[in-house]
Every structure is written in structure tokens, then in C-alpha cells.
Amino acid sequence: MSASSIDKFAHFGLYGVLGFLVGRTIRPPQLGPSIVKALLVLAAFGAADEWHQRFISGRSMSVWDWVADIAGAFTGLLLAQLLLSLARARRDRPS
């Protein structure tokens, strides 16, 4: 596996964790719009992070790193919502 591939997995994983943490804070009834807003903010954060790397020696900007950031954030947001939904269903289930 190349260093470039490992880098994409790192971006995906780190933004996945960030998306998961943000996703745990989102509650109904504004679930859909809140997830879209969170994803836009995380995408902007990833873009700013990539732009910032342009000024660091030995680092470079990459659109593909940004795509990995967005994919990881989206996956984390969805995973958090899935787990919260399962927890609510389990809690609300009659005993």
C-alpha cells in the first residue's frame, strides 16, 4: 500500500471520528437539515485545513484528501445517527 493510500485512510478516519462526534449532538426534529449543515461545516473545515497545508514545508494541498475528509465526515455523521436511532428504539421498546 502506498503512502498516498495510507494518507487517504488517515484523512477518512480522522474526519470520520470528527463527523461521529458532531453527529452525536444532532437530535430530531431537525435531523435532515442539521446533518446537511454539519456536513457543510465539516467540508469547509476540511477545505481550510487543505489550504493551510499549502503554507507548510513538506505538505501540499490535495483535492483528493479533501474528498476523503468529506467522505469520512459523512460516514461518521451517518454512523452516529444510526447508533442513536438504535438506542432510541431500544429505549422506547416496551419491556
C-alpha positions as CSV (number, residue, x, y, z in Angstrom):
1,M,0.0,0.0,0.0
2,S,1.4,3.4,-1.0
3,A,1.9,6.3,1.3
4,S,-0.7,8.2,-0.7
5,S,-3.3,5.5,0.1
6,I,-2.4,5.5,3.8
7,D,-2.8,9.3,3.8
8,K,-6.3,9.0,2.3
9,F,-7.3,6.4,5.0
10,A,-5.9,8.7,7.7
11,H,-8.0,11.7,6.4
12,F,-11.1,9.4,6.1
13,G,-10.6,8.1,9.6
14,L,-9.9,11.4,11.4
15,Y,-12.8,13.2,9.7
16,G,-14.9,10.1,10.4
17,V,-14.2,10.5,14.1
18,L,-14.9,14.2,13.9
19,G,-18.2,13.5,12.0
20,F,-19.2,10.9,14.5
21,L,-18.7,13.3,17.5
22,V,-20.6,16.1,15.7
23,G,-23.3,13.6,14.7
24,R,-23.9,12.6,18.3
25,T,-25.0,16.1,19.1
26,I,-27.7,16.2,16.4
27,R,-31.2,15.4,17.6
28,P,-34.7,15.3,15.9
29,P,-36.9,17.0,14.8
30,Q,-34.4,19.0,12.6
31,L,-32.4,15.9,11.8
32,G,-32.1,16.2,8.0
33,P,-31.3,20.0,7.8
34,S,-28.9,19.7,10.8
35,I,-26.9,16.9,9.1
36,V,-26.6,18.8,5.9
37,K,-25.4,21.9,7.8
38,A,-22.9,19.8,9.8
39,L,-21.6,18.2,6.7
40,L,-21.2,21.7,5.0
41,V,-19.3,23.0,8.1
42,L,-17.0,19.9,8.2
43,A,-16.4,20.2,4.4
44,A,-15.4,23.8,4.9
45,F,-13.2,22.9,7.8
46,G,-11.5,20.2,5.6
47,A,-11.0,22.7,2.8
48,A,-9.5,25.2,5.2
49,D,-7.2,22.5,6.5
50,E,-6.1,21.6,3.0
51,W,-5.5,25.3,2.1
52,H,-3.5,25.7,5.3
53,Q,-1.2,22.8,4.3
54,R,-0.1,24.8,1.3
55,F,2.0,27.0,3.6
56,I,3.7,24.2,5.5
57,S,7.0,22.9,4.3
58,G,6.8,19.3,3.2
59,R,3.0,19.4,2.9
60,S,0.7,20.1,0.0
61,M,-2.9,20.7,-0.9
62,S,-4.9,17.9,-2.4
63,V,-8.4,17.8,-3.6
64,W,-8.4,14.0,-3.0
65,D,-7.5,14.5,0.6
66,W,-10.5,16.9,0.9
67,V,-12.7,14.3,-0.8
68,A,-11.5,11.7,1.8
69,D,-12.3,14.3,4.6
70,I,-15.8,14.8,3.3
71,A,-16.4,11.0,2.9
72,G,-15.2,10.3,6.4
73,A,-17.2,13.1,7.9
74,F,-20.4,11.9,6.1
75,T,-19.8,8.3,7.2
76,G,-19.2,9.4,10.8
77,L,-22.4,11.6,10.8
78,L,-24.5,8.7,9.5
79,L,-22.9,6.1,11.9
80,A,-23.7,8.4,14.9
81,Q,-27.3,8.8,13.8
82,L,-27.7,5.1,13.2
83,L,-26.4,4.3,16.6
84,L,-28.6,7.0,18.2
85,S,-31.6,5.7,16.4
86,L,-31.0,2.1,17.5
87,A,-30.5,3.3,21.1
88,R,-33.8,5.3,21.0
89,A,-35.7,2.3,19.5
90,R,-34.3,0.0,22.2
91,R,-35.2,2.5,24.9
92,D,-38.7,3.1,23.6
93,R,-39.4,-0.6,23.2
94,P,-42.0,-1.9,25.7
95,S,-40.5,-4.4,28.2
